[in-house]
Amino acid sequence: MPYRRAAHRRHAGSQRPAPARYIVTDDDLVIMASERAFCRAEERIVKKWRLQPGKMFLVDLEKGRIVDDKEIKDTLASGKPYAEWMGASA
């Protein structure tokens, strides 16, 4: 997808990596932190994961869902003419 590649090139200098882990509990609470042992309610956890390098994380509060990395990037990258802005080499 050339539009995603162009969007990534456009924003590459403004992004900074940060370690992050998150959990989702059985009552749909999402907790994100940089430390591994940030939750003491192990019995309530239904998903435990880390934010992988280059990935994005979004919780849509209106729809009550976690939006996956591909959907976020496709939506953002197709929203502006990044390929045009970056030239034909995008």
C-alpha positions as CSV (number, residue, x, y, z in Angstrom):
1,M,0.0,0.0,0.0
2,P,1.9,3.0,-1.3
3,Y,-0.3,5.5,0.7
4,R,0.8,3.8,4.0
5,R,4.4,3.8,3.1
6,A,4.2,7.5,2.2
7,A,2.4,8.4,5.4
8,H,5.0,6.5,7.4
9,R,7.9,8.4,5.7
10,R,6.1,11.7,6.4
11,H,5.8,11.0,10.1
12,A,9.0,9.0,10.8
13,G,10.9,11.8,12.4
14,S,8.2,12.7,14.9
15,Q,7.6,9.2,16.4
16,R,9.4,8.0,19.5
17,P,9.4,4.4,20.7
18,A,8.2,3.7,24.2
19,P,7.7,0.4,26.0
20,A,4.1,-0.4,26.8
21,R,2.2,-3.4,28.1
22,Y,-1.6,-3.6,28.4
23,I,-4.2,-5.8,29.9
24,V,-7.9,-6.1,29.4
25,T,-10.0,-7.3,32.3
26,D,-13.2,-9.3,32.3
27,D,-15.2,-6.1,32.9
28,D,-13.6,-4.5,29.8
29,L,-11.2,-2.3,31.6
30,V,-8.1,-1.5,29.6
31,I,-4.9,-0.7,31.6
32,M,-1.7,0.3,29.8
33,A,1.7,0.9,31.6
34,S,5.4,0.7,31.0
35,E,6.0,-1.7,33.9
36,R,5.3,-5.4,33.8
37,A,3.8,-5.9,37.2
38,F,1.2,-3.1,37.1
39,C,-2.0,-5.1,38.0
40,R,-2.7,-7.2,41.0
41,A,-6.0,-8.6,39.7
42,E,-4.6,-11.6,37.8
43,E,-7.9,-13.6,38.0
44,R,-9.8,-10.8,36.2
45,I,-7.4,-10.5,33.2
46,V,-8.7,-11.8,29.9
47,K,-6.0,-10.5,27.6
48,K,-2.4,-9.5,28.4
49,W,-0.1,-8.2,25.7
50,R,2.7,-5.8,24.9
51,L,2.7,-3.0,22.3
52,Q,5.1,-4.3,19.7
53,P,7.7,-2.0,18.0
54,G,6.1,0.0,15.2
55,K,2.5,-0.8,16.3
56,M,-0.2,1.5,17.4
57,F,-2.9,1.1,20.1
58,L,-6.3,2.8,20.1
59,V,-9.3,2.3,22.4
60,D,-12.5,3.6,20.7
61,L,-14.5,4.7,23.8
62,E,-17.6,5.5,21.8
63,K,-17.8,2.0,20.2
64,G,-16.2,0.2,23.2
65,R,-13.5,-1.6,21.3
66,I,-9.8,-1.9,20.7
67,V,-8.9,-0.8,17.2
68,D,-6.1,-2.9,15.6
69,D,-2.9,-1.6,14.2
70,K,-3.8,-2.2,10.5
71,E,-7.1,-0.4,10.8
72,I,-5.6,2.6,12.4
73,K,-2.8,2.9,9.9
74,D,-5.0,2.3,6.9
75,T,-7.5,4.9,8.1
76,L,-4.8,7.6,8.9
77,A,-2.7,6.9,5.8
78,S,-5.6,7.1,3.4
79,G,-6.9,10.4,4.9
80,K,-4.4,12.7,3.3
81,P,-2.5,12.6,-0.1
82,Y,0.8,11.5,1.5
83,A,2.1,9.8,-1.7
84,E,1.5,13.0,-3.6
85,W,3.3,15.0,-0.9
86,M,6.3,12.7,-0.7
87,G,6.6,12.4,-4.5
88,A,6.6,9.4,-6.8
89,S,9.2,7.5,-4.8
90,A,6.8,6.9,-1.9
